[in-house]
Amino acid sequence: MTAASSPWVETLTELNILDLLDAIGLSRLRGTPLRHLLRPAARRFARTAHEFDTRVGDHGLAQGSAWLMDRMTAGLVTSGLEHVPTQGPVVILANHPGMTDTVALFTSLACRPDLRVIAADRPFLRALPNVARQLIFLPDDEDGGRMAVVRAAARHLHEGGALLTFPAGEIEPDPATFGAQRATASLRNWSGSYALFARLAPATRFVPALVSHVISPAAQRHPLTRLRRTARDKEKLAAALQVALPRYRGLVARVSFGHPASAGADQAQALGAAITARMRQLIDAEVPDDRTGYSRPRPQTRWRP
């Protein structure tokens, strides 16, 4: 069976169509011929997603992600990788601007092949079986399901593993597209639940990570976004256009890692303040100064497709 005829491709295509209809604000028309007009674009991305998953199964998460970055961006710049321990328990705490932010992190963290990721339980991720094996799915319920996630993550840390999580629990503003003020404000929405890992696995290091330059400013200005009323809906539609239209993929994504923090069982409360301060430093270093228009200089490691 070829990749194009895989049942996973068909599943991903249908999920993409539903996502496109939702982004346009036309979910109520999912049973109409409009879905057939969206199918070609949805199927193209489904094939790309399936190939990505196949490569993850064959070559690992980092190499599979590098392949996808090749197709969805113009490259990747990583800085501060020396702050990520190459062994021992570590939690990477990242912002979540969406689009290619997760695969940019996966590519950057090739030094940690033991990486596991706490991720929302979504049908699209379930339709990527090789990627799903690297994930610890976070259920929607607030009860026993979430405690099972905490136990699984803590067990991985006790074994010396690396863990990636997104404390905002939702899409956040890309600092490069929406500015430092909005990016910094989003930090107030970060959950402090990751401090549990400091109590459950006291040897764990906590490394902040900032992803930027993954949301296309040009896509945000597309005329179709005027069809949506709220800023959130406009941004969702712009993201869908960025996936569907190759002309919006000429971005060089950036991932910056900050100085690690650690906290013993009796210092967990101070951990959140330390991580927030480090994330603010990363945002200030990444976003161009309003007065000069230039970013502050910093060491970089460049990955090119």
C-alpha positions as CSV (number, residue, x, y, z in Angstrom):
1,M,0.0,0.0,0.0
2,T,1.4,3.4,-1.0
3,A,1.5,6.4,1.4
4,A,-1.1,8.1,-0.8
5,S,-3.6,5.3,-0.4
6,S,-2.9,4.8,3.4
7,P,-6.0,4.8,5.6
8,W,-4.1,7.3,7.8
9,V,-3.9,9.7,4.9
10,E,-7.7,9.5,4.4
11,T,-8.2,10.1,8.1
12,L,-5.9,13.0,8.2
13,T,-7.6,14.5,5.1
14,E,-11.0,14.4,6.7
15,L,-9.6,15.9,9.9
16,N,-7.9,18.7,7.9
17,I,-11.2,19.5,6.1
18,L,-13.0,19.9,9.4
19,D,-10.2,22.1,10.7
20,L,-10.3,24.3,7.5
21,L,-14.1,24.7,7.8
22,D,-13.8,25.6,11.4
23,A,-11.0,28.2,10.6
24,I,-13.2,29.8,8.0
25,G,-16.2,29.8,10.3
26,L,-18.3,27.4,8.2
27,S,-18.4,24.2,10.3
28,R,-22.1,24.1,9.8
29,L,-21.5,23.3,6.1
30,R,-19.4,20.2,6.8
31,G,-22.0,18.1,5.1
32,T,-22.2,20.2,1.9
33,P,-20.3,20.1,-1.4
34,L,-18.0,22.8,0.0
35,R,-15.9,20.0,1.6
36,H,-15.0,18.7,-1.8
37,L,-13.5,22.1,-2.8
38,L,-11.3,22.0,0.3
39,R,-10.2,18.3,-0.2
40,P,-7.2,18.9,-2.5
41,A,-5.5,21.3,-0.1
42,A,-6.5,19.1,2.9
43,R,-5.1,16.0,1.2
44,R,-1.8,17.7,0.3
45,F,-1.1,18.5,3.9
46,A,-2.3,15.0,5.0
47,R,0.3,13.4,2.7
48,T,3.0,15.6,4.2
49,A,1.9,14.8,7.7
50,H,1.8,11.1,7.0
51,E,5.3,11.2,5.4
52,F,6.5,13.1,8.5
53,D,5.1,10.4,10.8
54,T,6.6,7.6,8.6
55,R,10.0,9.3,8.9
56,V,9.7,9.7,12.7
57,G,9.1,5.9,12.8
58,D,12.1,5.2,10.6
59,H,14.6,7.8,11.8
60,G,13.4,9.2,15.1
61,L,11.5,12.4,16.2
62,A,14.3,14.9,15.6
63,Q,15.2,13.7,12.1
64,G,11.5,13.4,11.1
65,S,10.9,16.9,12.4
66,A,13.9,18.3,10.5
67,W,12.3,16.8,7.3
68,L,9.0,18.6,8.0
69,M,10.8,21.9,8.8
70,D,12.4,21.6,5.4
71,R,9.0,21.6,3.8
72,M,7.1,24.1,6.0
73,T,9.8,26.8,6.7
74,A,12.9,28.3,5.3
75,G,15.1,27.0,8.1
76,L,15.8,27.1,11.8
77,V,18.0,29.1,14.1
78,T,18.7,27.7,17.5
79,S,20.5,29.4,20.4
80,G,21.2,28.5,24.0
81,L,21.3,24.8,23.4
82,E,24.2,24.6,25.8
83,H,21.7,25.2,28.6
84,V,19.9,21.9,27.8
85,P,21.5,19.0,29.8
86,T,22.4,16.1,27.5
87,Q,21.6,13.6,30.2
88,G,19.6,13.4,33.4
89,P,16.0,14.5,34.1
90,V,15.0,17.8,32.5
91,V,11.7,19.5,31.7
92,I,11.6,21.9,28.8
93,L,9.0,24.6,29.3
94,A,8.0,26.3,26.0
95,N,5.7,28.9,24.7
96,H,3.2,27.7,22.1
97,P,2.7,30.1,19.2
98,G,1.4,27.2,17.0
99,M,2.2,26.1,13.4
100,T,5.7,24.6,13.4
101,D,6.6,25.4,17.0
102,T,6.6,21.8,18.1
103,V,8.6,20.4,15.3
104,A,11.1,23.3,15.7
105,L,11.6,22.2,19.3
106,F,11.8,18.5,18.3
107,T,14.5,19.3,15.7
108,S,16.4,21.5,18.2
109,L,16.3,18.9,20.9
110,A,18.1,16.2,18.9
111,C,20.5,15.9,21.8
112,R,17.7,14.3,23.8
113,P,16.4,11.2,21.9
114,D,14.6,10.3,25.1
115,L,12.3,13.3,24.7
116,R,8.6,12.8,25.6
117,V,6.0,15.4,25.1
118,I,2.9,16.2,27.1
119,A,0.2,17.0,24.5
120,A,-3.5,17.6,24.3
121,D,-5.3,14.5,23.2
122,R,-6.4,15.4,19.7
123,P,-7.6,13.2,16.8
124,F,-5.0,14.6,14.4
125,L,-2.2,13.5,16.8
126,R,-3.8,10.1,17.2
127,A,-3.7,9.7,13.4
128,L,0.2,10.1,13.5
129,P,0.9,6.8,15.3
130,N,4.7,7.0,15.3
131,V,4.6,10.6,16.7
132,A,1.9,9.5,19.2
133,R,4.3,7.0,20.8
134,Q,6.5,10.0,21.9
135,L,3.5,11.7,23.5
136,I,1.9,11.6,26.9
137,F,-1.7,12.6,26.1
138,L,-3.4,15.0,28.4
139,P,-7.1,14.2,28.6
140,D,-9.8,16.9,28.8
141,D,-11.1,15.7,32.2
142,E,-9.7,17.3,35.3
143,D,-9.8,14.1,37.5
144,G,-8.0,10.8,37.4
145,G,-6.8,11.1,33.8
146,R,-4.6,14.1,34.5
147,M,-3.1,12.4,37.6
148,A,-2.2,9.5,35.3
149,V,-0.3,12.0,33.1
150,V,1.6,13.4,36.1
151,R,2.6,9.9,37.2
152,A,3.7,8.8,33.7
153,A,5.8,12.0,33.3
154,A,7.3,11.7,36.8
155,R,8.3,8.1,36.1
156,H,10.0,9.2,32.9
157,L,11.9,11.9,34.8
158,H,12.9,9.4,37.5
159,E,14.4,7.3,34.7
160,G,16.6,10.3,33.7
161,G,14.4,11.3,30.7
162,A,13.6,14.6,29.0
163,L,10.1,16.1,29.0
164,L,8.6,18.9,26.9
165,T,5.5,20.7,28.1
166,F,3.5,23.9,27.1
167,P,2.4,25.5,30.4
168,A,-0.1,27.9,28.6
169,G,-2.2,24.9,27.5
170,E,-3.3,26.9,24.5
171,I,-2.0,28.8,21.5
172,E,0.0,32.0,22.4
173,P,1.2,35.0,20.5
174,D,4.3,34.7,18.4
175,P,6.7,37.3,19.9
176,A,8.1,38.2,16.4
177,T,4.7,38.7,14.9
178,F,2.6,40.1,17.7
179,G,5.2,41.8,19.8
180,A,6.9,41.5,23.2
181,Q,4.0,43.0,25.1
182,R,1.5,40.3,24.1
183,A,4.0,37.5,24.4
184,T,5.0,38.6,27.9
185,A,1.3,39.0,28.9
186,S,0.6,35.5,27.9
187,L,3.0,34.2,30.6
188,R,0.4,35.1,33.2
189,N,-1.7,32.3,31.8
190,W,1.0,29.7,32.3
191,S,0.0,26.9,34.7
192,G,2.4,26.3,37.6
193,S,1.5,22.6,37.7
194,Y,5.0,21.7,36.4
195,A,6.3,22.5,39.9
196,L,4.8,19.2,40.8
197,F,7.8,17.6,39.0
198,A,10.2,19.4,41.4
199,R,8.5,17.6,44.3
200,L,8.2,14.2,42.6
201,A,11.6,14.2,40.9
202,P,13.8,16.7,42.9
203,A,16.9,16.2,40.6
204,T,15.0,17.6,37.6
205,R,16.3,20.7,35.8
206,F,13.8,23.1,34.3
207,V,14.8,24.9,31.0
208,P,12.7,27.7,29.5
209,A,12.4,27.7,25.7
210,L,11.1,30.5,23.4
211,V,9.8,29.7,19.9
212,S,9.3,32.6,17.5
213,H,9.1,33.5,13.8
214,V,6.7,30.7,13.1
215,I,3.6,32.7,12.4
216,S,3.5,34.6,9.1
217,P,2.7,38.3,9.4
218,A,1.7,38.3,5.7
219,A,-0.8,35.5,6.3
220,Q,-2.3,37.6,9.2
221,R,-3.0,40.4,6.7
222,H,-4.7,38.2,4.1
223,P,-8.0,39.7,2.9
224,L,-9.9,36.5,3.8
225,T,-9.1,37.1,7.5
226,R,-11.6,40.0,7.3
227,L,-14.4,37.4,7.2
228,R,-13.8,36.7,10.8
229,R,-14.9,39.0,13.6
230,T,-12.7,38.3,16.6
231,A,-8.9,38.6,16.7
232,R,-8.7,35.0,17.8
233,D,-10.7,33.8,14.8
234,K,-8.8,36.0,12.4
235,E,-5.5,34.4,13.7
236,K,-6.9,30.9,13.4
237,L,-7.9,31.5,9.7
238,A,-4.5,33.0,9.0
239,A,-2.8,29.9,10.4
240,A,-4.9,27.7,8.2
241,L,-3.9,29.8,5.1
242,Q,-0.3,29.5,6.1
243,V,-0.7,25.7,6.1
244,A,-2.5,25.7,2.8
245,L,-0.5,28.3,0.8
246,P,3.3,27.7,0.3
247,R,4.0,31.4,-0.2
248,Y,3.6,31.9,3.6
249,R,6.3,29.3,4.5
250,G,9.3,31.5,3.9
251,L,10.0,32.0,7.6
252,V,13.2,31.1,9.4
253,A,12.0,29.8,12.8
254,R,13.9,30.5,16.0
255,V,14.2,28.5,19.2
256,S,16.0,30.0,22.2
257,F,16.8,28.1,25.4
258,G,17.4,30.0,28.6
259,H,19.4,29.2,31.7
260,P,18.1,26.2,33.6
261,A,16.5,26.4,37.0
262,S,16.3,23.7,39.7
263,A,14.1,23.4,42.8
264,G,14.1,20.8,45.5
265,A,11.0,19.6,47.1
266,D,10.9,22.6,49.4
267,Q,11.6,25.2,46.7
268,A,8.9,24.5,44.2
269,Q,7.0,27.7,44.8
270,A,9.9,29.8,43.7
271,L,10.3,27.8,40.5
272,G,7.5,29.6,38.7
273,A,8.9,33.0,39.4
274,A,12.3,32.0,38.2
275,I,11.0,30.5,34.9
276,T,8.8,33.5,34.2
277,A,11.8,35.8,34.7
278,R,13.9,33.8,32.3
279,M,11.1,33.7,29.7
280,R,10.9,37.5,29.9
281,Q,14.6,37.7,29.3
282,L,14.3,35.5,26.2
283,I,11.4,37.6,24.8
284,D,13.4,40.8,25.3
285,A,16.4,39.3,23.6
286,E,14.4,38.0,20.7
287,V,12.0,40.8,19.8
288,P,13.6,43.8,18.0
289,D,14.1,46.9,20.1
290,D,11.3,49.4,19.2
291,R,13.7,52.3,19.1
292,T,16.4,50.7,16.8
293,G,14.6,48.0,14.8
294,Y,17.4,45.6,15.4
295,S,17.5,42.4,17.6
296,R,20.2,42.2,20.3
297,P,23.1,40.1,19.2
298,R,23.3,36.6,20.5
299,P,25.1,33.3,19.6
300,Q,23.3,31.2,17.1
301,T,23.4,27.7,15.6
302,R,21.9,27.7,12.1
303,W,20.1,24.7,10.6
304,R,19.3,25.0,6.9
305,P,17.1,22.6,4.9
